[in-house]
Amino acid sequence: MKTIRNCVFETNSSSCHVLALLTTEEREDLLNKKAILHIIPGEGYGPEDALTSDVLNYAQFVQAVFDELFADKELKKYREQNEKPITAIVKQFWKDIVEDRAAITDNACYDHCYELMAEWNDIKGENVERRLSRYLQFLIPTYTYEHLLENTAVKHVNHNTIYAVSWEKDY
C-alpha cells in the first residue's frame, strides 16, 4: 500500500472494502442469528461498484431479494409466477447463512447448491434464474459475524453506541 493522500485509505486490490455502522440492537441481532449483514450490490456486482450494507431480518431480506431481482422493468412480469420457488430458495439460503455460515465460507462449490434444489426448476425466465444465481453468489459471506464483530470500533454518541465494522468483499 502506498500513501497518496493523508487520511484516505486506498489499495490496489481487486476486492471492495465494505464498512457497516451498527446499533447495539443490530449487533446483538447478528450475534443471536436474528439478522444478516446484507450487502447491496452495485449495478455490475463488481469491485468497481459502490456498495452499501444493511442489517436485515428475514422478512426484510426476502423483500430485498425480490426488489433486486425484479428491479428491471423487463423482469417485473415474472415476479408473481416466481414468488413461490424463489421464496423457498431464499428461505434455504437464509437458513444456511444464519445457522451454518462457517460451512458456507469453507465450501468452494457452495454457491451452486441452490441450482440443485427442485424449486430451481420451477423458476420462469432464464434471466430471472441467471440474476438469482448471480445475486446469491454475491451475497455469500466471506467471514463469520463473530469474526467480523470481534474487531469492531466502538463510538458513543449522544447516549447511543455505534459499532463500525469493515471487511473485504471478494469477487
C-alpha atoms as an extended CHARMM CRD file, in Angstrom:
* protein
*
       171  EXT
         1         1  MET       CA              0.0000000000        0.0000000000        0.0000000000  PROA      1               0.0000000000
         2         2  LYS       CA              1.1900000000        3.4940000000       -0.8070000000  PROA      2               0.0000000000
         3         3  THR       CA              0.2290000000        6.7720000000        0.8890000000  PROA      3               0.0000000000
         4         4  ILE       CA             -1.1330000000        9.1540000000       -1.7180000000  PROA      4               0.0000000000
         5         5  ARG       CA             -3.2540000000       11.4220000000        0.4560000000  PROA      5               0.0000000000
         6         6  ASN       CA             -3.2690000000       11.6310000000        4.2340000000  PROA      6               0.0000000000
         7         7  CYS       CA             -6.3270000000       10.1540000000        5.9830000000  PROA      7               0.0000000000
         8         8  VAL       CA             -7.5090000000        8.3270000000        2.8330000000  PROA      8               0.0000000000
         9         9  PHE       CA             -7.4530000000        4.5500000000        2.6070000000  PROA      9               0.0000000000
        10        10  GLU       CA             -6.5900000000        3.2580000000       -0.8620000000  PROA      10              0.0000000000
        11        11  THR       CA             -5.3840000000       -0.1020000000       -2.1300000000  PROA      11              0.0000000000
        12        12  ASN       CA             -4.5680000000       -1.7740000000       -5.4110000000  PROA      12              0.0000000000
        13        13  SER       CA             -6.6440000000       -4.8380000000       -4.5800000000  PROA      13              0.0000000000
        14        14  SER       CA             -9.4970000000       -6.1020000000       -6.7270000000  PROA      14              0.0000000000
        15        15  SER       CA            -11.6770000000       -6.5300000000       -3.6780000000  PROA      15              0.0000000000
        16        16  CYS       CA            -14.0760000000       -3.9630000000       -2.3510000000  PROA      16              0.0000000000
        17        17  HSD       CA            -13.8590000000       -2.6880000000        1.1840000000  PROA      17              0.0000000000
        18        18  VAL       CA            -17.1890000000       -2.5770000000        2.9490000000  PROA      18              0.0000000000
        19        19  LEU       CA            -17.9620000000       -0.5270000000        6.0200000000  PROA      19              0.0000000000
        20        20  ALA       CA            -21.0480000000       -1.1250000000        8.1560000000  PROA      20              0.0000000000
        21        21  LEU       CA            -22.2420000000        1.0170000000       11.0390000000  PROA      21              0.0000000000
        22        22  LEU       CA            -24.3700000000       -0.8670000000       13.5380000000  PROA      22              0.0000000000
        23        23  THR       CA            -26.5170000000       -0.0090000000       16.5210000000  PROA      23              0.0000000000
        24        24  THR       CA            -26.2690000000       -2.1210000000       19.6590000000  PROA      24              0.0000000000
        25        25  GLU       CA            -29.5410000000       -3.8460000000       18.7370000000  PROA      25              0.0000000000
        26        26  GLU       CA            -28.3250000000       -4.6680000000       15.2010000000  PROA      26              0.0000000000
        27        27  ARG       CA            -25.0600000000       -6.0430000000       16.5730000000  PROA      27              0.0000000000
        28        28  GLU       CA            -26.9520000000       -8.2610000000       19.0240000000  PROA      28              0.0000000000
        29        29  ASP       CA            -29.3360000000       -9.4400000000       16.2830000000  PROA      29              0.0000000000
        30        30  LEU       CA            -26.3510000000      -10.5010000000       14.1570000000  PROA      30              0.0000000000
        31        31  LEU       CA            -24.7190000000      -12.3650000000       17.0110000000  PROA      31              0.0000000000
        32        32  ASN       CA            -28.0240000000      -14.0040000000       18.0230000000  PROA      32              0.0000000000
        33        33  LYS       CA            -28.7430000000      -15.1220000000       14.4460000000  PROA      33              0.0000000000
        34        34  LYS       CA            -31.8360000000      -12.9670000000       14.0380000000  PROA      34              0.0000000000
        35        35  ALA       CA            -30.4350000000      -10.8550000000       11.2100000000  PROA      35              0.0000000000
        36        36  ILE       CA            -27.8250000000      -10.7700000000        8.4750000000  PROA      36              0.0000000000
        37        37  LEU       CA            -25.4960000000       -8.1350000000        7.0930000000  PROA      37              0.0000000000
        38        38  HSD       CA            -26.8820000000       -7.6330000000        3.6110000000  PROA      38              0.0000000000
        39        39  ILE       CA            -24.5250000000       -6.0540000000        1.1160000000  PROA      39              0.0000000000
        40        40  ILE       CA            -26.4320000000       -4.1120000000       -1.5010000000  PROA      40              0.0000000000
        41        41  PRO       CA            -24.7240000000       -4.7260000000       -4.8330000000  PROA      41              0.0000000000
        42        42  GLY       CA            -23.9700000000       -2.0290000000       -7.3360000000  PROA      42              0.0000000000
        43        43  GLU       CA            -25.1230000000       -2.2690000000      -10.9200000000  PROA      43              0.0000000000
        44        44  GLY       CA            -22.4290000000       -4.6970000000      -12.0670000000  PROA      44              0.0000000000
        45        45  TYR       CA            -21.8360000000       -6.7910000000       -8.9250000000  PROA      45              0.0000000000
        46        46  GLY       CA            -18.1720000000       -5.9240000000       -9.1990000000  PROA      46              0.0000000000
        47        47  PRO       CA            -15.3870000000       -4.2290000000       -7.2540000000  PROA      47              0.0000000000
        48        48  GLU       CA            -15.8380000000       -1.0110000000       -9.1950000000  PROA      48              0.0000000000
        49        49  ASP       CA            -19.3110000000       -0.5510000000       -7.7240000000  PROA      49              0.0000000000
        50        50  ALA       CA            -20.0790000000        1.4410000000       -4.6240000000  PROA      50              0.0000000000
        51        51  LEU       CA            -21.5170000000       -0.9050000000       -2.0020000000  PROA      51              0.0000000000
        52        52  THR       CA            -23.7180000000       -0.2210000000        0.9610000000  PROA      52              0.0000000000
        53        53  SER       CA            -24.9130000000       -2.6000000000        3.6390000000  PROA      53              0.0000000000
        54        54  ASP       CA            -27.9270000000       -3.0410000000        5.8930000000  PROA      54              0.0000000000
        55        55  VAL       CA            -28.7690000000       -5.2970000000        8.7930000000  PROA      55              0.0000000000
        56        56  LEU       CA            -31.9310000000       -7.1530000000        7.7820000000  PROA      56              0.0000000000
        57        57  ASN       CA            -34.2730000000       -9.5930000000        9.4800000000  PROA      57              0.0000000000
        58        58  TYR       CA            -35.7800000000      -12.4440000000        7.4550000000  PROA      58              0.0000000000
        59        59  ALA       CA            -38.8400000000      -10.5730000000        6.1230000000  PROA      59              0.0000000000
        60        60  GLN       CA            -36.7160000000       -7.5700000000        5.1350000000  PROA      60              0.0000000000
        61        61  PHE       CA            -34.1980000000       -9.8450000000        3.4410000000  PROA      61              0.0000000000
        62        62  VAL       CA            -36.8590000000      -11.6300000000        1.3550000000  PROA      62              0.0000000000
        63        63  GLN       CA            -38.2300000000       -8.2370000000        0.2900000000  PROA      63              0.0000000000
        64        64  ALA       CA            -34.7250000000       -7.0170000000       -0.6070000000  PROA      64              0.0000000000
        65        65  VAL       CA            -34.0840000000      -10.1050000000       -2.7650000000  PROA      65              0.0000000000
        66        66  PHE       CA            -37.3340000000       -9.6620000000       -4.6870000000  PROA      66              0.0000000000
        67        67  ASP       CA            -36.7100000000       -5.9160000000       -5.0960000000  PROA      67              0.0000000000
        68        68  GLU       CA            -33.2440000000       -6.6270000000       -6.5060000000  PROA      68              0.0000000000
        69        69  LEU       CA            -34.2980000000       -9.4900000000       -8.7780000000  PROA      69              0.0000000000
        70        70  PHE       CA            -37.2660000000       -7.6980000000      -10.2870000000  PROA      70              0.0000000000
        71        71  ALA       CA            -35.9420000000       -4.1320000000      -10.3310000000  PROA      71              0.0000000000
        72        72  ASP       CA            -35.5680000000       -4.3460000000      -14.0990000000  PROA      72              0.0000000000
        73        73  LYS       CA            -38.8020000000       -3.3630000000      -15.8780000000  PROA      73              0.0000000000
        74        74  GLU       CA            -38.4890000000       -6.2820000000      -18.2740000000  PROA      74              0.0000000000
        75        75  LEU       CA            -38.4050000000       -8.8260000000      -15.4260000000  PROA      75              0.0000000000
        76        76  LYS       CA            -41.3300000000       -7.4280000000      -13.3850000000  PROA      76              0.0000000000
        77        77  LYS       CA            -43.7890000000       -9.6130000000      -15.3160000000  PROA      77              0.0000000000
        78        78  TYR       CA            -42.0750000000      -12.7320000000      -13.8770000000  PROA      78              0.0000000000
        79        79  ARG       CA            -42.3420000000      -11.7050000000      -10.2220000000  PROA      79              0.0000000000
        80        80  GLU       CA            -45.7230000000      -13.2110000000       -9.3390000000  PROA      80              0.0000000000
        81        81  GLN       CA            -45.1710000000      -16.5410000000      -11.0930000000  PROA      81              0.0000000000
        82        82  ASN       CA            -41.7610000000      -16.9380000000       -9.4600000000  PROA      82              0.0000000000
        83        83  GLU       CA            -42.7410000000      -15.9580000000       -5.9410000000  PROA      83              0.0000000000
        84        84  LYS       CA            -43.1600000000      -19.4930000000       -4.5650000000  PROA      84              0.0000000000
        85        85  PRO       CA            -39.9240000000      -21.1110000000       -5.8810000000  PROA      85              0.0000000000
        86        86  ILE       CA            -37.7700000000      -18.0710000000       -5.1650000000  PROA      86              0.0000000000
        87        87  THR       CA            -39.1710000000      -17.7330000000       -1.6430000000  PROA      87              0.0000000000
        88        88  ALA       CA            -38.2850000000      -21.3980000000       -0.9680000000  PROA      88              0.0000000000
        89        89  ILE       CA            -34.7450000000      -20.8960000000       -2.2860000000  PROA      89              0.0000000000
        90        90  VAL       CA            -34.2770000000      -17.6630000000       -0.3200000000  PROA      90              0.0000000000
        91        91  LYS       CA            -35.6030000000      -19.3600000000        2.8260000000  PROA      91              0.0000000000
        92        92  GLN       CA            -32.9640000000      -22.0950000000        2.4820000000  PROA      92              0.0000000000
        93        93  PHE       CA            -30.2710000000      -19.5060000000        1.7430000000  PROA      93              0.0000000000
        94        94  TRP       CA            -31.2590000000      -17.5590000000        4.9030000000  PROA      94              0.0000000000
        95        95  LYS       CA            -31.1720000000      -20.7480000000        6.9770000000  PROA      95              0.0000000000
        96        96  ASP       CA            -27.7080000000      -21.6050000000        5.6580000000  PROA      96              0.0000000000
        97        97  ILE       CA            -26.3670000000      -18.0840000000        6.1960000000  PROA      97              0.0000000000
        98        98  VAL       CA            -27.7620000000      -17.7750000000        9.7040000000  PROA      98              0.0000000000
        99        99  GLU       CA            -27.2700000000      -21.3160000000       11.0180000000  PROA      99              0.0000000000
       100       100  ASP       CA            -24.1760000000      -22.6610000000        9.2690000000  PROA      100             0.0000000000
       101       101  ARG       CA            -22.1410000000      -19.7460000000        7.9500000000  PROA      101             0.0000000000
       102       102  ALA       CA            -18.8160000000      -21.4850000000        8.6290000000  PROA      102             0.0000000000
       103       103  ALA       CA            -19.7780000000      -24.3930000000        6.3490000000  PROA      103             0.0000000000
       104       104  ILE       CA            -20.6470000000      -21.9020000000        3.6230000000  PROA      104             0.0000000000
       105       105  THR       CA            -17.3970000000      -19.9740000000        3.8440000000  PROA      105             0.0000000000
       106       106  ASP       CA            -15.3700000000      -23.2210000000        3.7400000000  PROA      106             0.0000000000
       107       107  ASN       CA            -17.1580000000      -24.7570000000        0.7290000000  PROA      107             0.0000000000
       108       108  ALA       CA            -15.8730000000      -23.6430000000       -2.6860000000  PROA      108             0.0000000000
       109       109  CYS       CA            -18.8660000000      -25.1840000000       -4.5240000000  PROA      109             0.0000000000
       110       110  TYR       CA            -21.4990000000      -23.8750000000       -2.1400000000  PROA      110             0.0000000000
       111       111  ASP       CA            -22.7370000000      -21.1210000000       -4.4480000000  PROA      111             0.0000000000
       112       112  HSD       CA            -24.1760000000      -23.6490000000       -6.9060000000  PROA      112             0.0000000000
       113       113  CYS       CA            -26.1370000000      -25.7950000000       -4.4290000000  PROA      113             0.0000000000
       114       114  TYR       CA            -29.3330000000      -23.7310000000       -4.8720000000  PROA      114             0.0000000000
       115       115  GLU       CA            -29.4290000000      -24.5800000000       -8.5440000000  PROA      115             0.0000000000
       116       116  LEU       CA            -29.7950000000      -28.2200000000       -7.4620000000  PROA      116             0.0000000000
       117       117  MET       CA            -32.9520000000      -27.5420000000       -5.4350000000  PROA      117             0.0000000000
       118       118  ALA       CA            -36.2030000000      -28.8180000000       -7.0050000000  PROA      118             0.0000000000
       119       119  GLU       CA            -37.6470000000      -25.2990000000       -6.7760000000  PROA      119             0.0000000000
       120       120  TRP       CA            -34.9420000000      -24.0220000000       -9.1340000000  PROA      120             0.0000000000
       121       121  ASN       CA            -36.6410000000      -25.9200000000      -11.9840000000  PROA      121             0.0000000000
       122       122  ASP       CA            -39.8890000000      -24.0490000000      -11.2510000000  PROA      122             0.0000000000
       123       123  ILE       CA            -38.3800000000      -20.6180000000      -11.9190000000  PROA      123             0.0000000000
       124       124  LYS       CA            -39.8110000000      -18.9970000000      -15.0460000000  PROA      124             0.0000000000
       125       125  GLY       CA            -37.4610000000      -16.9210000000      -17.1660000000  PROA      125             0.0000000000
       126       126  GLU       CA            -33.8140000000      -17.6000000000      -17.9260000000  PROA      126             0.0000000000
       127       127  ASN       CA            -32.8600000000      -14.0390000000      -16.9950000000  PROA      127             0.0000000000
       128       128  VAL       CA            -34.5080000000      -14.4810000000      -13.5980000000  PROA      128             0.0000000000
       129       129  GLU       CA            -32.5030000000      -17.6770000000      -12.9720000000  PROA      129             0.0000000000
       130       130  ARG       CA            -29.2730000000      -16.0280000000      -14.0410000000  PROA      130             0.0000000000
       131       131  ARG       CA            -29.9250000000      -12.9340000000      -11.9280000000  PROA      131             0.0000000000
       132       132  LEU       CA            -30.8580000000      -15.0200000000       -8.8520000000  PROA      132             0.0000000000
       133       133  SER       CA            -27.7740000000      -17.2070000000       -9.2150000000  PROA      133             0.0000000000
       134       134  ARG       CA            -25.5040000000      -14.1810000000       -9.5210000000  PROA      134             0.0000000000
       135       135  TYR       CA            -27.1780000000      -12.4130000000       -6.6120000000  PROA      135             0.0000000000
       136       136  LEU       CA            -26.9100000000      -15.3840000000       -4.2440000000  PROA      136             0.0000000000
       137       137  GLN       CA            -23.2700000000      -15.9050000000       -5.2100000000  PROA      137             0.0000000000
       138       138  PHE       CA            -22.6280000000      -12.2410000000       -4.4520000000  PROA      138             0.0000000000
       139       139  LEU       CA            -24.3010000000      -12.4870000000       -1.0280000000  PROA      139             0.0000000000
       140       140  ILE       CA            -22.3350000000      -15.4920000000        0.2420000000  PROA      140             0.0000000000
       141       141  PRO       CA            -20.4030000000      -14.1800000000        3.2340000000  PROA      141             0.0000000000
       142       142  THR       CA            -16.6350000000      -14.4590000000        3.3280000000  PROA      142             0.0000000000
       143       143  TYR       CA            -16.4120000000      -14.1410000000        7.1180000000  PROA      143             0.0000000000
       144       144  THR       CA            -18.4400000000      -15.2200000000       10.1300000000  PROA      144             0.0000000000
       145       145  TYR       CA            -20.1350000000      -12.4020000000       12.0450000000  PROA      145             0.0000000000
       146       146  GLU       CA            -18.2930000000      -13.4290000000       15.1890000000  PROA      146             0.0000000000
       147       147  HSD       CA            -15.0100000000      -12.8700000000       13.3510000000  PROA      147             0.0000000000
       148       148  LEU       CA            -16.1220000000       -9.5370000000       11.9170000000  PROA      148             0.0000000000
       149       149  LEU       CA            -17.5590000000       -8.2110000000       15.1500000000  PROA      149             0.0000000000
       150       150  GLU       CA            -14.6410000000       -9.1030000000       17.4010000000  PROA      150             0.0000000000
       151       151  ASN       CA            -12.6660000000       -6.1760000000       15.9820000000  PROA      151             0.0000000000
       152       152  THR       CA            -15.3340000000       -3.5040000000       15.7810000000  PROA      152             0.0000000000
       153       153  ALA       CA            -14.6190000000        0.1010000000       16.5160000000  PROA      153             0.0000000000
       154       154  VAL       CA            -16.9580000000        1.4850000000       19.1600000000  PROA      154             0.0000000000
       155       155  LYS       CA            -18.1260000000        5.0980000000       19.3870000000  PROA      155             0.0000000000
       156       156  HSD       CA            -20.5020000000        6.5700000000       21.9620000000  PROA      156             0.0000000000
       157       157  VAL       CA            -22.6820000000        9.3350000000       20.5340000000  PROA      157             0.0000000000
       158       158  ASN       CA            -25.4930000000       11.0720000000       22.4450000000  PROA      158             0.0000000000
       159       159  HSD       CA            -26.0660000000        8.1500000000       24.8350000000  PROA      159             0.0000000000
       160       160  ASN       CA            -26.0220000000        5.6670000000       21.9320000000  PROA      160             0.0000000000
       161       161  THR       CA            -23.3370000000        3.2070000000       20.9590000000  PROA      161             0.0000000000
       162       162  ILE       CA            -22.2980000000        2.8510000000       17.3210000000  PROA      162             0.0000000000
       163       163  TYR       CA            -20.2270000000       -0.1020000000       16.1170000000  PROA      163             0.0000000000
       164       164  ALA       CA            -18.1490000000        0.1630000000       12.9420000000  PROA      164             0.0000000000
       165       165  VAL       CA            -17.0150000000       -2.9650000000       11.1680000000  PROA      165             0.0000000000
       166       166  SER       CA            -15.1800000000       -3.2590000000        7.8630000000  PROA      166             0.0000000000
       167       167  TRP       CA            -14.0510000000       -6.1010000000        5.6670000000  PROA      167             0.0000000000
       168       168  GLU       CA            -13.0230000000       -7.0180000000        2.1410000000  PROA      168             0.0000000000
       169       169  LYS       CA            -15.7100000000       -8.2980000000       -0.2160000000  PROA      169             0.0000000000
       170       170  ASP       CA            -14.1030000000      -10.7860000000       -2.5930000000  PROA      170             0.0000000000
       171       171  TYR       CA            -15.3980000000      -11.2620000000       -6.1380000000  PROA      171             0.0000000000
